[in-house]
Amino acid sequence: MPTAESEAKVKTKVRFEGLLKTHSDLMHERKKLKKSLVRSGENISVSS
């Protein structure tokens, strides 16, 4: 029965790592979007 437990742990670990990667990718994209919005806002205020 120990193999079944280790298989469950491995599956859980793989799922968790996938979710963590997805989350970090989304956070990275969100930061890039915020930076681009701030830059475009600065350009508008400077050119006005």
C-alpha positions, 0 to 999 in steps of 0.5 A: 500500500505504500506505493499508492500513497506515494503515487497520490503524493506525486500526483498532488505535487505535480498538480500543485506545481502546475497551479503555482506556475500558472499563478506566477505566470499570471502575476508576471503578466499582470505586472507587465500590464500595470507597467505598460499602463503606467508608462502610457499614462505618463506619456499622456500627461507629459504630452498634454 
